[in-house]
Amino acid sequence: MDRLEKAAPLMGAIAGTLTRDARTRALLMQLYAYLWRVAPPEVAADDIRSILLGVAGPQGAEDVVNAAEQLIEQGREQGREDGLRTAIVRVLGARALPLSAVGRARLASCSEIATLTRWLERAATAASEADVFASDSAF
């Protein structure tokens, strides 16, 4: 956090010289999102926000807010994915259907909500792990 506080004035000076076109704003939003993500968990969100707003200046305040909102949505999406993965494992466990290491890896690597939802629906009635992960053309 100290490093960010020390670097903030220079970053703000650089940001102030940039042309605010769509590409630059998108890149700055990526930078702000990155700084939000790497901030230590013990640092208060208000402190991070204050520093980033200082870096962005009045003309970039909206970009800081948008970057934070993107991170919040990514967190929600990750939570939905994690919840579906957990539900699939629990449904298969409750039905005494074993989940192999390959099945666990496939489940862990999937980040598509629609696919995870489809797998959960199949887990409720599948006779085997293979039925859960079968290609869509088989159903």
N, C-alpha and C positions, 0 to 999 in steps of 0.2 A: 504494500500500500504506500509505503514511503517513497518507493521508486516512482510510482504513478504520480504522487503529489509533486515530487520534484520535477518530473518530466512534463507535467501539465502546462506550465506557462509556455514552454517551447512548442509543445504540440498545438496549443491554442494559437500561437503566433503563426505557425505553419498553416493551420486550418483556416486562419483568417485571410491568407493570401490566395487561397484556392478559388477557382471559378466554381460556382454552385450549379453545375449542370447535372443531369440525371446520373451520369456515370460516376462523377465525383461523389455525389450524395450516396450512391449505392456502396461505393468503396468505404466511405467514412462510416456508414452504418455497419459494415462488416467489422471495421476497427472498433467501434463502440461495443458491438456485441461481443467481440473477442475480449475486450477489457472487462465487460460484465462477467463473462464466463471464468476468467482466470483470477478474478479477485478472490482473496482468501475468504472462506466462509464466515470468519469472525468479524469481517468488516461490514458495517451496516450498509444496507442498500441506499439509504439517504446520503451517506458519505460518498459512495461511488457515483451516485447520480449528480451530486454537487460538483464533483471533480469533472465528470464528463460534460456537464453543462457549461462549466468554465472553459473547457477545451473547445467545445463546439461554438460557444458564443451565441448571441441571440438568434443569428441566422441559422444555426444548426440545432437549436433546441428540439425541434420537431424530429430530427433524425435520431437524436438520443432516445427520445420517447419511442419512436418506431422500432429502434433496435431492441429496446427492453421488451416491447410488446411481442416482437418476433421470438425472443427467447422464452417468454411466457408460453406462447403457443407451442413452441417446440417441446417445452416441458410437459404440456398437456398431452401432446401427441405421444411422447415417450411414455407417459403414464398410461394412456390407453393401450399402447402396444404391450407394455409390461403386464397390465391387468389381463389382457387376452391371453398372453403366454401362460401366466399363472393359472388362469381358468382352464386352459387346455390340459395342463399337467394335472390339475386337481380332478377334472372330470375323468381323465384316463385312469388316474390312481383310484378314484372311487369305484370305477368299473373294473378294477384289477387288470387293466391292460398295460403291460409294461411299455416303457418308452426307452428305446435304445439310445446309445450315445450319438448315433447318426441322427436319430429323430430329435434329440435335444439340440444338436448343433443346427439342424435345419430350422427348428423353432426359434433358436436364438438369433439366427442370421436373417430372419424375415422381418421386414419393417413395413409391410403393407397391411394396413388395417383390414382391407377387404379380404385378403388372403387369410389373415389370422382369424377373422370372424367366420369365414367358411370352414376353416379347420376346427374351430370350436363347435360349430354346428355338427360337423361330421363326427367329432369325438363323442358326442352324445349317443350316437347309434352305431358307430363303427365296430366291426368285429375284430379289427386288428389295427396296429399302427399304420400299416400299409394303406388301409382304407382311409385313414385321416389325411395322409399326404398324397393320395392318388391324384393323378392329373385331372384337371377339370373335364377333359373330354370323356373320361370314364364315367362321369355322373350325369 
